[in-house]
Amino acid sequence: MLQPGDHAIAFSLPDLAGETRAIFPGHDPMPVLLAFFETNCPTCQLMFPYLTKLAERTDAREVAIIGLSQDNQTATRLFAEQFAPRFPIVLDRNLAVSRQYEPLAVPTLYLLARAGVVAQVIVAFDKGELNELAVRLFAMLDREPFVLAEAYDGAPASKPGCTSRHLEPQGGDETDEETVNPYLRRGQRATKVELTDGEDAVAYCLDAGFDPLPVVPPTLERVERMMQATAGSPEDIVALVPPNYGPATVEKIAANAVMAGCTPEMLRVLIPLVRAACDERFNLHGVQATTHFAAPLVIVNGPVRHELPFACGSNVFSNVARANSAIGRALQLILINLGGARPGEMDMSTLGNAGKFSFCIAENEEENPWQPLHVDRGFHREQSAVTLFAAEPPRGVSEHKARNGRTVLKAMTRALATIWSYRACALFEALVVVCPEHARTLLRDGFSKGQVRDFLFENTAIPIAAFEEDDDGEGVSYAQLYERVVLGGVPCYRKFRQPEQIHIVVAGGTAGKFSAVIGSWVTGPGGSQMVTYPID
């Protein structure tokens, strides 16, 4: 990917009228702003009004703004009719220019100075970076800058992009418009590959990049046997999986289920799980593209726990049951193989999360003295349901000496204080996994589930002094969002904005006083919200 300081590359591409547009960096008498985009990318659609605003504040004779579409002429023309850009759009039909500039995602903006050197690169959508670009560009033009992206204009502060077409698994062929139509109900059948008698099917799957671990080869017989467990047709689209919005048909879900080692009966959980993952409230796009630790954690409730069966007791987070491990892994395979969120490409997590192999638990409802999670979420106790939570790795709470419930809960508050970062508050949620022994202690002391949540909310806070230790002021950059409280005589910021940001489940074995807390990615309308779907 070209970086600031690199020399830009010349190119010539046709525009929507069939005329050739040529860019010769270093020879053009004006700055150039190149915007690589895909027509079906929601972040590209979010970006375009800002580019149009920039074009309206400049003159085509003083700066060249050019959109480079990675899609075909028909899709690009429809896109242009919808967004009416005030600058030319050219067609990178064979993605040759995309391969030269190497954007990791779209949208990607390259600001080129008059000397043909890359002055700034913006990947995806970020208001701060857009305003920096406006300042830099107007400095090149010897003009007063303006605020390109207002803080409260209705758009989020940032949003991750989609994988650039030239990095997609299919090699960047022109977009099949049917596959990106969000209202389409039937998709194409899965591609079939024939191997010779001497080829090893497992080795082929590894070389093809289906998963870094060996998988069960998805032969026609296995996939067809898997699909017999559902009434849906092979071509039926269950959901479009971000960031590539690949169609998750029943057949393709079945193929990934085979690779993960699922049984046909597990499709009754996997299909609603895929729907939940692609629910806009969960924001799978953001969860997969963030540099944070987050990975989708699956929580299963209801009778299906025993019907498959799932592990909900000892070693609940481990590879103790086929249902937990296989369904968790099947979801991850679908996110990579259909959604395109491959590590190092769209998945940019700095350290990652072991849960990206498989992250699936079931609640130990038999040891739960309160109502289970899916009842909290509005379902009947006898209804089976699956919940998704954008989760950090678990933080252990080992409290064996406590003789009362308050001491157990105080230990949990210490762990809750560290989620995301010790000096960050209000912008995230937490899942508290209470082990059965701790649950019995809390019940004995008369704590209801609501009282547990309220205690954790009221008693989890960060001393304001911890924020003031940072001389550069970064520690208090979001302090206007934080609620000040006094806890034990110490001025603090409350860790959570409201009690509902703390979710509680009971899970794990009956021996051992080990609970856990799990932080989330950023929450709220611009982040990821917990979602729960019924299992038929």
KOLRO-196823 format. One record per residue (C-alpha): x, z, y. Coordinates in steps of 0.1 Angstrom, whole numbers, padded with zeros to 4 digits, always signed. Last residue first. Example, Ala and Ser with C-alpha at 12.3 -4.5 7.8 and 13.67 -1.06 7.14 Angstrom:
2
+0137+0071-0011 +0123+0078-0045 
//
This chain:
536
-0366+0163-0230 -0337+0178-0210 -0346+0188-0175 -0322+0182-0146 -0304+0207-0124 -0283+0200-0093 -0257+0221-0075 -0249+0206-0041 -0218+0187-0032 -0206+0180+0004 -0222+0166+0035 -0256+0181+0028 -0241+0215+0019 -0211+0224-0001 -0173+0219+0000 -0159+0219-0035 -0169+0250-0055 -0153+0283-0066 -0155+0298-0100 -0156+0335-0107 -0149+0350-0141 -0158+0379-0164 -0136+0397-0190 -0148+0430-0204 -0141+0423-0240 -0164+0420-0271 -0199+0405-0267 -0185+0370-0262 -0190+0347-0233 -0218+0338-0209 -0241+0353-0183 -0248+0331-0153 -0249+0339-0116 -0249+0316-0085 -0236+0327-0051 -0244+0304-0022 -0279+0318-0022 -0265+0350-0007 -0259+0332+0027 -0229+0320+0047 -0203+0333+0023 -0169+0349+0029 -0181+0372+0058 -0154+0374+0085 -0140+0409+0089 -0135+0438+0113 -0124+0468+0091 -0143+0501+0091 -0151+0497+0054 -0166+0463+0061 -0174+0453+0097 -0190+0419+0100 -0184+0387+0119 -0201+0356+0106 -0180+0324+0104 -0188+0290+0118 -0170+0296+0151 -0140+0306+0131 -0134+0271+0118 -0100+0266+0134 -0092+0303+0130 -0063+0299+0106 -0049+0269+0124 -0040+0290+0154 -0003+0282+0154 +0007+0318+0152 -0010+0324+0118 -0013+0362+0114 -0046+0361+0133 -0065+0348+0103 -0055+0378+0081 -0064+0401+0110 -0100+0390+0107 -0102+0408+0074 -0119+0385+0048 -0153+0394+0034 -0170+0398+0000 -0191+0430+0001 -0225+0418+0014 -0226+0387-0007 -0214+0403-0039 -0240+0431-0034 -0268+0406-0026 -0260+0386-0057 -0260+0417-0080 -0292+0429-0063 -0309+0396-0070 -0299+0398-0106 -0313+0433-0109 -0289+0462-0110 -0302+0494-0125 -0270+0511-0135 -0276+0504-0172 -0282+0467-0163 -0249+0465-0145 -0230+0480-0174 -0248+0457-0198 -0239+0426-0178 -0202+0437-0178 -0203+0438-0216 -0221+0405-0218 -0196+0386-0196 -0207+0376-0161 -0198+0341-0150 -0201+0341-0112 -0205+0306-0097 -0194+0302-0061 -0204+0282-0031 -0185+0265-0003 -0182+0262+0035 -0188+0298+0046 -0152+0311+0046 -0116+0301+0045 -0086+0324+0048 -0083+0333+0011 -0085+0297+0001 -0110+0277-0020 -0119+0309-0038 -0098+0339-0030 -0124+0364-0017 -0145+0358-0048 -0117+0374-0069 -0118+0406-0048 -0156+0405-0048 -0156+0405-0086 -0136+0437-0087 -0161+0453-0064 -0189+0442-0087 -0174+0460-0117 -0169+0491-0095 -0205+0490-0084 -0217+0487-0120 -0203+0519-0132 -0176+0531-0156 -0150+0507-0146 -0119+0508-0167 -0120+0474-0184 -0122+0451-0154 -0105+0417-0160 -0120+0392-0135 -0105+0358-0144 -0105+0329-0119 -0122+0298-0134 -0109+0263-0125 -0126+0248-0094 -0161+0235-0098 -0185+0209-0086 -0216+0223-0104 -0239+0204-0127 -0270+0219-0144 -0286+0208-0177 -0321+0219-0188 -0341+0229-0218 -0376+0243-0211 -0386+0275-0228 -0376+0296-0198 -0396+0275-0174 -0377+0256-0147 -0373+0264-0110 -0336+0267-0105 -0335+0304-0111 -0353+0297-0144 -0324+0272-0151 -0299+0300-0145 -0312+0325-0169 -0336+0354-0161 -0320+0389-0163 -0306+0410-0191 -0286+0380-0204 -0272+0386-0239 -0297+0363-0256 -0293+0338-0227 -0256+0332-0234 -0254+0302-0210 -0240+0270-0223 -0206+0256-0213 -0192+0222-0205 -0159+0211-0188 -0141+0184-0208 -0109+0165-0200 -0115+0168-0163 -0119+0206-0168 -0081+0208-0169 -0082+0204-0132 -0062+0182-0108 -0031+0191-0088 -0034+0170-0057 -0067+0154-0067 -0067+0117-0057 -0092+0103-0081 -0097+0068-0067 -0063+0054-0079 -0039+0081-0090 -0064+0095-0115 -0091+0070-0124 -0125+0072-0108 -0138+0038-0119 -0174+0048-0123 -0180+0031-0156 -0148+0038-0175 -0137+0068-0155 -0170+0087-0148 -0183+0076-0182 -0152+0090-0200 -0156+0123-0181 -0193+0126-0192 -0183+0119-0228 -0156+0146-0226 -0181+0173-0216 -0206+0160-0242 -0179+0161-0269 -0164+0195-0261 -0196+0215-0256 -0214+0199-0285 -0185+0201-0309 -0180+0238-0304 -0150+0260-0298 -0128+0239-0276 -0126+0266-0249 -0148+0276-0220 -0172+0296-0242 -0144+0312-0261 -0168+0338-0275 -0205+0332-0267 -0223+0302-0254 -0212+0275-0278 -0237+0247-0281 -0257+0237-0312 -0274+0209-0312 -0306+0228-0316 -0292+0262-0306 -0284+0253-0269 -0313+0229-0269 -0336+0259-0267 -0328+0265-0230 -0298+0262-0208 -0267+0240-0205 -0241+0243-0178 -0219+0213-0171 -0189+0217-0147 -0181+0185-0127 -0145+0187-0115 -0131+0201-0082 -0094+0208-0076 -0093+0193-0041 -0077+0159-0032 -0113+0145-0031 -0123+0112-0046 -0142+0125-0076 -0162+0152-0059 -0169+0129-0029 -0184+0100-0050 -0201+0125-0073 -0221+0137-0043 -0243+0162-0062 -0272+0156-0037 -0269+0119-0043 -0279+0123-0079 -0254+0104-0100 -0242+0134-0120 -0278+0145-0126 -0287+0110-0140 -0256+0111-0162 -0266+0146-0175 -0301+0133-0182 -0286+0107-0205 -0260+0131-0221 -0284+0158-0232 -0308+0136-0252 -0277+0115-0262 -0264+0145-0281 -0287+0137-0311 -0266+0106-0318 -0235+0127-0325 -0208+0128-0299 -0171+0121-0307 -0160+0112-0272 -0156+0075-0281 -0191+0074-0296 -0205+0090-0264 -0186+0063-0243 -0203+0036-0264 -0237+0053-0261 -0234+0055-0223 -0226+0018-0223 -0256+0009-0244 -0280+0030-0224 -0268+0013-0193 -0245+0031-0168 -0242+0004-0141 -0209+0006-0122 -0213+0021-0088 -0176+0017-0082 -0173+0053-0068 -0198+0061-0081 -0219+0056-0113 -0251+0036-0110 -0278+0053-0131 -0298+0050-0164 -0298+0012-0164 -0318-0002-0194 -0298-0030-0211 -0296-0012-0245 -0333-0006-0245 -0345+0030-0242 -0362+0049-0271 -0331+0070-0278 -0315+0083-0310 -0311+0048-0324 -0286+0041-0296 -0259+0061-0315 -0264+0040-0347 -0260+0009-0326 -0228+0022-0310 -0213+0032-0344 -0222-0001-0360 -0209-0022-0331 -0176-0003-0331 -0168+0023-0304 -0133+0033-0317 -0132+0072-0317 -0109+0081-0289 -0072+0090-0287 -0063+0108-0254 -0053+0090-0222 -0088+0075-0220 -0103+0040-0221 -0070+0027-0209 -0069-0005-0229 -0037+0006-0246 -0054+0038-0258 -0084+0018-0271 -0062-0007-0288 -0042+0021-0305 -0074+0036-0319 -0085+0001-0332 -0052-0006-0350 -0048-0044-0353 -0041-0060-0386 -0076-0071-0394 -0079-0088-0361 -0098-0072-0333 -0130-0086-0317 -0139-0073-0283 -0176-0070-0271 -0185-0066-0234 -0215-0043-0229 -0248-0059-0223 -0257-0067-0187 -0280-0045-0167 -0317-0037-0165 -0334-0015-0139 -0320-0030-0107 -0330-0010-0075 -0294-0001-0066 -0283-0038-0067 -0246-0036-0075 -0247-0051-0110 -0271-0079-0099 -0248-0091-0072 -0220-0100-0097 -0191-0093-0075 -0162-0117-0076 -0135-0108-0101 -0113-0079-0092 -0094-0074-0124 -0123-0061-0145 -0108-0026-0144 -0110-0024-0105 -0078-0023-0086 -0083-0056-0068 -0118-0046-0058 -0106-0015-0039 -0119+0017-0053 -0147+0031-0031 -0144+0053-0001 -0144+0090+0006 -0166+0104+0035 -0155+0123+0066 -0170+0141+0096 -0205+0132+0083 -0227+0109+0104 -0256+0121+0126 -0238+0116+0160 -0227+0152+0162 -0189+0149+0164 -0189+0116+0183 -0168+0088+0168 -0152+0064+0192 -0144+0089+0219 -0129+0068+0247 -0094+0058+0257 -0083+0047+0292 -0066+0013+0292 -0030+0001+0289 -0040-0022+0260 -0016-0006+0236 -0028+0028+0248 -0063+0016+0241 -0053+0010+0204 -0036+0044+0200 -0065+0063+0215 -0091+0044+0195 -0071+0049+0163 -0069+0086+0170 -0107+0087+0174 -0111+0069+0140 -0086+0094+0124 -0107+0123+0136 -0140+0107+0125 -0127+0101+0089 -0140+0073+0067 -0121+0057+0038 -0084+0050+0042 -0071+0047+0078 -0037+0031+0084 -0019+0032+0118 +0008+0012+0136 +0016-0015+0110 +0043-0037+0126 +0035-0072+0137 +0053-0068+0171 +0019-0068+0189 +0009-0037+0169 -0011-0039+0138 -0039-0014+0130 -0048-0015+0093 -0082-0002+0083 -0091+0006+0047 -0128+0008+0037 -0123+0006+0009 -0097+0022-0015 -0061+0020-0026 -0054-0008-0001 -0026-0030-0014 -0018-0052+0016 -0005-0081-0006 -0031-0076-0034 -0059-0074-0008 -0046-0107+0007 -0048-0124-0027 -0082-0110-0035 -0094-0143-0049 -0122-0146-0024 -0108-0127+0005 -0136-0139+0026 -0134-0136+0064 -0156-0116+0088 -0154-0122+0126 -0162-0096+0152 -0194-0083+0169 -0208-0071+0135 -0245-0077+0128 -0249-0049+0102 -0278-0064+0081 -0271-0101+0086 -0234-0094+0080 -0241-0077+0047 -0264-0106+0036 -0236-0130+0044 -0211-0109+0025 -0233-0109-0006 -0237-0146-0005 -0201-0154+0003 -0185-0134-0025 -0171-0099-0022 -0137-0085-0011 -0147-0089+0026 -0119-0088+0052 -0133-0077+0085 -0113-0089+0116 -0108-0072+0149 -0085-0092+0172 -0075-0074+0204 -0071-0087+0240 -0089-0120+0239 -0117-0107+0217 -0124-0081+0245 -0128-0044+0239 -0156-0018+0242 -0181-0039+0222 -0155-0044+0194 -0150-0007+0191 -0188-0001+0188 -0189-0028+0161 -0161-0010+0143 -0180+0022+0146 -0212+0005+0133 -0191-0008+0103 -0178+0025+0090 -0210+0039+0073 -0216+0006+0055 -0180+0007+0043 -0187+0043+0031 -0217+0032+0012 -0197+0004-0006 -0220-0024-0016 -0206-0050+0007 -0169-0042+0000 -0144-0037+0028 -0109-0043+0042 -0108-0039+0080 -0079-0055+0099 -0073-0045+0135 -0049-0068+0154 -0030-0061+0186 -0025-0091+0209 -0001-0120+0215 +0000-0130+0178 +0035-0139+0167 +0045-0106+0152 +0016-0107+0127 +0004-0143+0121 -0033-0141+0113 -0052-0173+0106 -0090-0177+0105 -0102-0209+0087 -0137-0221+0094 -0162-0221+0066 -0190-0205+0087 -0187-0172+0068 -0149-0171+0076 -0122-0188+0056 -0088-0171+0051 -0053-0175+0064 -0026-0149+0059 +0005-0133+0075 +0019-0101+0062 +0023-0069+0082 +0058-0053+0087 +0059-0017+0076 +0062+0011+0101 +0029+0027+0092 +0023+0021+0055 +0014-0009+0034 +0000+0000+0000 
//
